[in-house]
Each structure stands twice: as C-alpha cells, then as structure tokens.
Amino acid sequence: MLPVPLVLFLALTISLVIFVPLTGVLVRFRANYNPKGLQLDSDGGAVPYTGPVVRSYFGMMIRVYRLEGVSGLYKGLMPTAISSFIIAIIVLLFVDTVHPRHGKYRAPESGILGTLIYSLGTLVLSLPTAILTYRSITTPHKLSYFNLMSSLRILLTPTERRRPWILYLTPGLMAAEVIHIGVIVLFLGPLRRVLLPELSRSDIDRPKVSLIKLTIYFIIFCLSVAVLAPLEVIATRLAIQRNHASAQYNSVSQEIDGDGDETVEYAGADEDVIGLRSEGDPYLGLVDCAKRIVTEEGWMTLYRAWWITFLGGLLSTFA
C-alpha cells in the first residue's frame, strides 16, 4: 500500500494536469473584454470594436488551443502548482484522521464562526497567488516556468514589486471575495445544516433526505448562484487589473508604458486570444466594475460560465 504523502502527491499531480487547462479557459472566458458599442480612435472618431468575440466556454477552449497550443492551455501552471502543494502539506500536517469516512481524510469540522475565520484566513494567504495565476493566464507574453523574477517583472507593475501589499488594495477585489465567502459560509452553509442535516453527518453511510427540504434548498441554491456567478466574473476582472501609482495617475489608474518591455509573445499568434480593457481606464471598485460590465458588454457577461459555479456548488453540497 502506498504511503499517504505519495498518494496525495500523485492525486495532486493528476488534478493539475486535468484542471489547470479547464481553469485557464474559464479565467480567459470571463476576462475577455467584448464591448457591444463603438470605440473611439485616436482622432476621436467612432469605430466598431474589432477584438475577439467568444460566446462560449468551449469556444474559448478551441481558440486558446488554436492560437497558443497545449502550452497556452497550461499557462498559470506554476503558481497553481506551488499553492496546491503548500495546501497539501498543510492538510497532511493538520488533517483529522480520528474519524475517517470510507478511508478518506477530511478537515476538522467547525461551526459557522470557525469556518468563516478559516475561509477569511485562507483568502488572505491565497489572494496574491490567485492574482498572479489569473494574470499569468491572461498575459499574451511567454512566461518562464522557473525564472521567477522575469515572470514577476511581466505580471507585476513597478509599484506592486516595490509594495507587494498593494495587491490586497486592488479596488473591489477583496470586497468581491469576502462577499462570495459570506454567501457560502453565512448563508448556504447554515441553510444546508438546517434543511439537510443528514448530509453534514459523517456517521451515516446512506443519509435519507426529505424530498421537500431538498427541493427548497435547491431553489434557494439556484438563487444564490445568481449572486455568486457575477461575483466570480467581477473578481476575475479586478484580479487582472494591475495597480499603479505615479504623479500622472491616481492610485487606481494604470501606467501605459514601462512594464513588460522586451518580452516574447507566442509565435504565430497574429491575433490576441482575448481582449483586455484599456489600462488607462480602470474599474474603480466592485460596484463600478459591475455597472461598467453591464453598460459596456451587457448583463449576460456577468453570467459567463455560470453553469460551472452551479456544478461546483452542487458537488460541494453532496460531498
């Protein structure tokens, strides 16, 4: 029988091979800027938007593979792998093995307050890694797998490299993530315990669930997805928005020049995989981001790949 650390390592490796491309496509699909109106050229004239128009998750997957190949699908691998292995080590050190269920290991159970504190603590630790992952996925530049400093010079602005804590001050990002956690931990979690307490018990192999209560929970869960999916799209947009500070710009405006010089893009990519919003006109916060997305791209943009949010929440309900 293989030792637990080796099994965990193999499982983690397999999951990275499968989920990194899927996550990369999701991030790019949600980040793709596709305004429905006319744009202004350098002379102030109105011209139609000519950026990529991708209307589905699988359409984005095909586009990424066509323009960047397999290596493009695995953009974001290194930050994802590093954060995943760190989490795996923490699980091995602090896992609860006193009452294993079917040989599986699970984290210690806690109440609402404990879960909230744990989730917020995890957010504080993982937010910089998430930002780097999202930016490495959406950048058109080739990043080295092992040259960390070179990659950081492309992904981070001079301001962010000098003051890395400014990543936590990215306008609206922390608010979007905290609200997302609040909906799950403070609303869906207690609701699941009240309506479906059998699913929260580890001593029941085949829990019997009331069909009426399950239906009520499912309806409320679907309504919560209507809130969670836009938050995930907004968080993606805000995470890839870089922070600058200069005499010419305010604290959230973007410097246009001076970053990512002399970098290599994917060979043969004559067109961008995704369109990105101009750094000279950034989102000012969570509400501003939501309003601009609706105004510029339409409200359906907030629900890109909503079904992934739905499936993820449904699986966690019955896990």
Secondary structure, DSSP 8 states (H G I E B T S, - for coil): ---HHHHHHHHHHHHHHHHHHHHHHHHHHHH----SSEEE-TTS-EEE--S----SHHHHHHHHHHHHHHHHHTTTHHHHHHHHHHHHHHHHHH-EEEEEETTEEE-----HHHHHHHHHHHHHHHHHHHHHHHHHHH-SB---SS-HHHHHHHHS-HHHHH-GGGGGGSTTHHHHHHHHHHIIIIIIHHHHHHH-GGGG-TT-SS----HHHHHHHHHHHHHHHHHHHHHHHHHHHHHTS----BTTB-TT----SSSSTT--B-TT--S-SS----TTS---SHHHHHHHHHHHH-GGGGGTTHHHHHHHHHHHHH-
